Amino acid sequence: MLNFISFGSGSSGNCYYLFTPTDGLLIDTGVGLRTLKKNFMDYGLSLSFVKNILITHDHADHVKSVGCISNEYKLPVYTTREVHSGIVRNYCVQRKIATEYVRYIEKDMPIIIGDFSVTPFSVPHDSTDNVGYFIENKGVTFCIITDAGCVTEEMASYISRTNYLVIEANHDEVMLKNGPYPQYLKNRILSNNGHLSNAACALAVAENMTEKLRAIWLCHLSEDNNHPELARKTVEEILDNYGITVGIDLELEVLKRKTPSGVFELTPYSDITQ
């Protein structure tokens, strides 16, 4: 059985957790170690059960605790060579990853990491490098796409193959354009190397999903340029325009910025088709 928890999703810190009865995999480590320990304890879990870490990119809200967690629990950290280099340069990562825990991955090259088959793929963003992950475990497929300026054909292909999708819905374009951010920052967010809007996120799902997609989690919402209810409503309305009904065809959740989600049980698509 595969389970998923979000321990934080937004500019304050991102951290996601996939676990089976025998293995645990962290994706990004932007939540403080002390907070993460408490969160694990609150769910009756232990960080000592985690076996490996995946990193999407080197921005602080995704990596600030990576060295602390990796070194304390002796966990290998998998990401691209460019992201590892960016982590070394990032002054927000005060404790760097020990050399013996550095692991390099290559985009579009599947790799077995514990109980999981992991395929990294390119995601456009203004970091040193950025990857999404397509993860498989015993017939269940899970995909995470965060901090994406646009949706490429490759990203769309992974959306079409997945059962469970974590995807960025960072901002509402009207709120962003009319908001207090300086123009250069607005331009950065709206660029093809920035962040996905609610509408762009919804269109990416609506135009590429198949009947195999069972649930979507909206991640990395802006605190200043979005709202959970607005993100959900926008995505739900656009999906409905494509004949896709939330609650019937798939489930839709908005991940909280600073607090953990519930524990989501991920079951194979075949379980509901038999």
C-alpha positions as CSV (number, residue, x, y, z in Angstrom):
1,M,0.0,0.0,0.0
2,L,1.3,3.5,-1.0
3,N,0.5,6.6,1.1
4,F,1.1,10.3,0.6
5,I,1.4,13.3,3.0
6,S,2.2,16.9,2.3
7,F,4.1,18.5,5.2
8,G,4.1,22.0,3.6
9,S,3.5,23.4,0.2
10,G,4.4,27.0,-0.6
11,S,7.2,29.6,-0.3
12,S,7.5,29.0,3.4
13,G,8.6,25.5,2.8
14,N,7.9,22.4,0.7
15,C,8.1,18.8,1.8
16,Y,6.2,15.7,0.6
17,Y,6.3,12.1,1.7
18,L,5.6,8.9,0.0
19,F,5.7,5.7,2.0
20,T,4.9,2.0,1.8
21,P,4.9,-0.5,4.7
22,T,8.7,-1.0,4.1
23,D,10.1,2.3,2.7
24,G,9.8,6.0,3.0
25,L,10.7,8.7,0.4
26,L,10.9,12.4,1.1
27,I,10.5,14.8,-1.8
28,D,12.0,18.2,-1.0
29,T,13.1,19.3,2.4
30,G,12.1,23.0,2.8
31,V,10.5,22.4,6.3
32,G,12.7,22.7,9.4
33,L,14.0,19.5,10.9
34,R,12.4,20.2,14.3
35,T,9.0,20.9,12.7
36,L,9.3,17.8,10.5
37,K,10.1,15.6,13.5
38,K,7.0,16.9,15.3
39,N,4.8,16.4,12.2
40,F,6.0,12.8,11.8
41,M,5.4,12.1,15.5
42,D,1.9,13.6,15.2
43,Y,1.1,11.0,12.5
44,G,2.6,8.1,14.5
45,L,5.5,8.1,12.1
46,S,9.3,8.3,12.5
47,L,11.9,10.0,10.3
48,S,14.1,7.0,11.0
49,F,11.8,5.1,8.6
50,V,12.8,7.4,5.7
51,K,15.3,5.8,3.4
52,N,16.0,8.4,0.7
53,I,15.4,12.0,-0.4
54,L,14.5,13.4,-3.8
55,I,15.0,17.1,-4.5
56,T,13.3,19.0,-7.3
57,H,15.4,22.1,-7.4
58,D,17.8,24.3,-5.3
59,H,15.6,27.2,-4.2
60,A,15.6,27.6,-0.4
61,D,12.0,26.7,0.2
62,H,12.7,23.3,-1.2
63,V,16.2,22.5,0.2
64,K,16.9,24.6,3.3
65,S,16.9,21.5,5.6
66,V,18.4,18.9,3.2
67,G,21.8,18.8,4.8
68,C,20.5,18.6,8.4
69,I,18.0,15.8,7.6
70,S,20.4,13.8,5.3
71,N,23.4,13.9,7.7
72,E,21.4,13.2,10.9
73,Y,19.6,10.2,9.4
74,K,22.3,9.1,6.9
75,L,20.0,9.5,3.9
76,P,21.1,9.6,0.3
77,V,20.0,12.7,-1.6
78,Y,19.0,12.2,-5.3
79,T,18.9,15.0,-7.8
80,T,20.7,16.3,-10.9
81,R,24.3,17.3,-10.8
82,E,23.3,20.9,-11.4
83,V,20.9,21.0,-8.5
84,H,23.5,19.5,-6.2
85,S,25.9,22.2,-7.3
86,G,23.2,24.8,-6.6
87,I,22.6,23.4,-3.1
88,V,26.3,23.8,-2.4
89,R,26.2,27.5,-3.4
90,N,22.9,28.2,-1.6
91,Y,23.7,30.2,1.6
92,C,20.3,29.3,3.0
93,V,21.5,25.6,3.3
94,Q,23.6,26.2,6.3
95,R,24.5,22.5,6.7
96,K,25.6,20.9,3.4
97,I,25.0,17.4,2.3
98,A,27.9,15.1,3.3
99,T,29.7,13.7,0.2
100,E,28.8,10.1,1.0
101,Y,25.1,10.9,0.7
102,V,25.2,12.7,-2.7
103,R,23.6,10.8,-5.5
104,Y,23.3,12.0,-9.1
105,I,20.3,11.3,-11.3
106,E,19.8,12.0,-15.0
107,K,16.6,13.3,-16.6
108,D,14.5,10.8,-18.5
109,M,16.5,7.9,-17.0
110,P,14.4,5.7,-14.7
111,I,16.1,4.6,-11.5
112,I,15.1,2.2,-8.7
113,I,15.3,3.9,-5.3
114,G,14.2,1.4,-2.6
115,D,10.5,0.4,-3.3
116,F,10.1,3.0,-6.0
117,S,10.8,3.4,-9.7
118,V,11.6,7.0,-10.2
119,T,11.9,8.9,-13.5
120,P,13.0,12.5,-13.4
121,F,12.0,14.9,-16.1
122,S,12.7,18.5,-17.0
123,V,10.5,21.3,-15.6
124,P,11.1,25.0,-16.7
125,H,11.9,27.3,-13.8
126,D,14.5,30.0,-13.0
127,S,16.5,27.8,-10.6
128,T,19.8,26.2,-11.4
129,D,17.9,23.2,-12.7
130,N,14.5,21.8,-11.9
131,V,12.9,18.3,-12.3
132,G,9.5,16.7,-11.8
133,Y,9.2,13.1,-10.7
134,F,7.2,10.3,-12.1
135,I,7.1,7.6,-9.5
136,E,5.8,4.0,-9.7
137,N,5.1,1.5,-6.9
138,K,3.2,-1.8,-7.4
139,G,0.9,-0.6,-10.1
140,V,0.4,2.9,-8.7
141,T,1.7,6.0,-10.6
142,F,2.4,9.3,-8.9
143,C,3.7,12.5,-10.5
144,I,4.8,15.8,-8.9
145,I,5.3,19.0,-10.9
146,T,6.1,22.1,-8.9
147,D,7.6,25.5,-9.6
148,A,6.8,25.3,-13.3
149,G,6.7,28.3,-15.6
150,C,4.9,26.4,-18.3
151,V,3.8,22.9,-19.3
152,T,6.0,21.2,-21.9
153,E,5.0,18.3,-24.1
154,E,7.1,16.0,-21.9
155,M,5.4,17.2,-18.8
156,A,2.0,16.7,-20.5
157,S,3.0,13.1,-21.3
158,Y,3.6,12.3,-17.7
159,I,0.3,13.9,-16.7
160,S,-1.4,11.6,-19.2
161,R,0.2,8.5,-17.5
162,T,-0.4,9.2,-13.9
163,N,-3.0,8.0,-11.3
164,Y,-2.1,10.7,-8.8
165,L,-0.8,14.2,-9.5
166,V,0.7,17.0,-7.4
167,I,0.8,20.1,-9.6
168,E,1.5,23.8,-9.0
169,A,-1.4,26.3,-8.9
170,N,0.7,29.2,-7.8
171,H,-1.4,32.3,-8.5
172,D,-4.5,33.9,-9.9
173,E,-3.3,36.1,-12.8
174,V,-5.7,39.0,-11.9
175,M,-4.6,39.0,-8.3
176,L,-1.0,39.0,-9.3
177,K,-1.3,41.7,-12.0
178,N,-3.3,44.0,-9.6
179,G,-1.3,43.2,-6.5
180,P,1.6,44.9,-4.7
181,Y,4.5,43.0,-6.2
182,P,7.0,45.1,-8.2
183,Q,6.7,44.8,-11.9
184,Y,10.0,42.8,-12.3
185,L,8.7,40.2,-9.9
186,K,5.3,40.0,-11.6
187,N,7.1,39.5,-14.9
188,R,9.3,36.8,-13.4
189,I,6.3,34.8,-12.0
190,L,4.4,35.2,-15.3
191,S,7.3,34.1,-17.5
192,N,7.8,30.6,-19.0
193,N,10.4,30.1,-16.2
194,G,8.2,31.3,-13.4
195,H,5.1,29.7,-11.9
196,L,1.9,28.1,-13.1
197,S,-1.3,30.1,-12.6
198,N,-4.5,28.4,-11.5
199,A,-5.9,28.5,-15.1
200,A,-2.7,27.1,-16.7
201,C,-2.7,24.3,-14.1
202,A,-6.3,23.4,-14.9
203,L,-5.7,23.5,-18.6
204,A,-2.7,21.2,-18.3
205,V,-4.8,18.7,-16.4
206,A,-7.9,19.0,-18.6
207,E,-6.1,18.7,-21.9
208,N,-3.8,15.8,-20.9
209,M,-5.4,13.6,-18.2
210,T,-6.9,10.2,-18.9
211,E,-9.5,8.2,-17.0
212,K,-6.6,6.7,-15.0
213,L,-6.1,10.0,-13.1
214,R,-7.8,9.5,-9.7
215,A,-6.8,12.6,-7.7
216,I,-5.1,16.0,-8.1
217,W,-3.4,18.0,-5.3
218,L,-2.8,21.7,-6.0
219,C,0.5,22.8,-4.5
220,H,2.7,25.8,-4.0
221,L,-0.1,28.4,-3.7
222,S,1.0,32.0,-3.3
223,E,0.1,33.6,0.0
224,D,-0.3,37.0,-1.7
225,N,-1.7,36.2,-5.1
226,N,-4.0,33.3,-4.6
227,H,-6.4,31.7,-2.2
228,P,-7.2,28.0,-1.7
229,E,-10.9,28.4,-2.5
230,L,-10.2,30.5,-5.6
231,A,-7.6,28.0,-6.8
232,R,-10.0,25.1,-6.3
233,K,-12.9,26.9,-7.9
234,T,-10.9,27.9,-10.9
235,V,-9.6,24.4,-11.5
236,E,-12.9,22.8,-10.9
237,E,-14.7,25.2,-13.4
238,I,-12.2,24.6,-16.1
239,L,-12.3,20.9,-15.7
240,D,-16.1,21.1,-15.8
241,N,-15.9,22.9,-19.1
242,Y,-14.0,19.9,-20.5
243,G,-16.7,17.5,-19.2
244,I,-14.7,16.4,-16.2
245,T,-16.6,16.4,-12.9
246,V,-14.7,16.8,-9.6
247,G,-16.0,14.3,-7.1
248,I,-17.1,11.9,-9.8
249,D,-14.3,11.6,-12.3
250,L,-11.5,12.5,-9.9
251,E,-10.8,14.0,-6.5
252,L,-9.4,17.5,-6.1
253,E,-7.5,18.8,-3.0
254,V,-5.6,22.0,-2.2
255,L,-2.5,21.4,-0.1
256,K,-1.9,23.7,2.8
257,R,1.0,26.1,2.8
258,K,2.3,25.6,6.3
259,T,0.5,22.7,7.9
260,P,0.4,19.0,7.0
261,S,-2.3,17.4,4.9
262,G,-4.1,14.2,5.9
263,V,-2.7,10.8,5.0
264,F,-3.9,9.9,1.5
265,E,-4.0,6.2,0.5
266,L,-3.0,5.7,-3.1
267,T,-4.5,2.6,-4.7
268,P,-4.0,1.1,-8.2
269,Y,-6.4,2.2,-11.0
270,S,-7.3,-1.4,-11.6
271,D,-8.9,-1.5,-8.1
272,I,-11.9,0.5,-9.4
273,T,-12.1,-0.9,-12.9
274,Q,-12.7,-4.5,-11.9
